[in-house]
Amino acid sequence: EVKVVESGGGLVQAGGSLRLSCTGSGFTLDDYTIGWFRQAPGKQREGVSCITSKDGSTWYEDSVKGRFTISSDHAKNTVYLEMNNLHPEYTAVYYCTTLLWAAFAGAQATSAVFVSWGQGTQVTVSS
């Protein structure tokens, strides 16, 4: 069974940093693209960043470019999302997903094949 578990969320002040972790089981990081999505209250789930470890390619939603860094550790079967200079509007539940592919228009996945989702981890940025 392909499973992912997120960790690392919490409460942070504006301008602060957090590192989210997504640890997988039942697969290796070369098998899938790993994505981070977020969903704020009353809003649609939106893409934040993805990494395809097999070729090292990454994707970032425009508003997080230069602030967030996605990386992978094959030995730990874990993908990290380093988030710096956080804004209150980044407050959301952050989800990790394994996917075969996705096409984005802005932050919205216009088409994608998702394999599994984690339960999410809450990130709250106070002003």
N, C-alpha and C positions, 0 to 999 in steps of 0.2 A: 504494500500500500504506500502510495506517495503521500508524504505528510510534511508539512512545514510548521514550525513553531516560532513565533516572534517573541522578542524580549527587548528590554532597554528603554521602553517608554517612561514617561514621568512628567513632572511639573518643572518647568524651567522659566526663568525670566527672559524677556525680550532681549535679543542679542546673545543669548547663551547657546550652548551646544548640547547635543545628545547623539549617542550612537545606538542605532537599532541593529539587532541581530536577527537573522532568519536562519534557523538550523533545520536541515532537511534529513529525512529518513526514507528508506525505500527507493532511493535513487542517488545518482552522483550529480555533481554540478555540471558535468559535461552532457548530461541527458536532456536538460531543459534550459530555457531562458528563465531567469528569476526576476520577478518584478516587484516593485513596491508601489502600492496604491494607497490613497487616503480618502477618507470620507468624513466631512464635517457635518454637524447637525443640519438637517434640512437640505443637504446638497447631494449631488450625485457623486458616486465613487469616481475618482480621477487618478490617472497615472502620474507617478512621480519620477521613477527611474527604473531602468531595466539593465541587466547584464547578461550577456551570453558568454559564459566562461570559456567555452570551447575555442572561440576566436578572439576573446577579449573585448568585443564590441560593447558599447554602452549607449544608453539613451537617457536624456534628462528633459523633463518638462522645462519650458523656458524660464519660468520664475525661480527655479531652484538652481539653475546653472551658475556655477561659481560659489554656491553656498553648500550644496550637497555633493558628496562623493560616494559612489557605490563601488564596492570591492568584494572579492571572493577569496576564501581560504579553503582550498580543496582538502587539506588534511583534516579540517574540522567540519567539512561539508556545510559551510556557513557563508552566507552573504551578509555584508554589513552596509548600512547606510549612515554615513557620517553627516550630521546636519549641523551646520554652523550659522551664526548670525540669524537665529530664529526670530520670526515675526509672529505676533498673536494670530494672524490669519492662517498660520500653519497648524493651528490647533485642530486636531482630528484624530480619528482612529486610523492607524497605519496598518495596512495589511500586506503580507507577503504572499506571492503567488508563484506557482510554477506554470509556465506556459510554453506552448510550441512556437507561437509567433503572435505578433500583434502589430496593427497599424494604428497610428495615432493622428488625430487632428487636434492640435493643441494638447490638452491634457486628457482628452476623451479617446478611449480605445474604440475606433470605428469598426474594427473587426479584430477578432482574436480567438485563439483556441486555448482556453485555460484548462489546466489539469487538476490543480488543487489550490485551496486557499487556507491560510492560517486563520486563527481566531481574532487576530488583531491586537495591537497594543496602543494604549491611549497616550497621545502627546498633547500636553497642555502648555501653551506659552502665555505667560501673564505679561501684561503691559506695565 
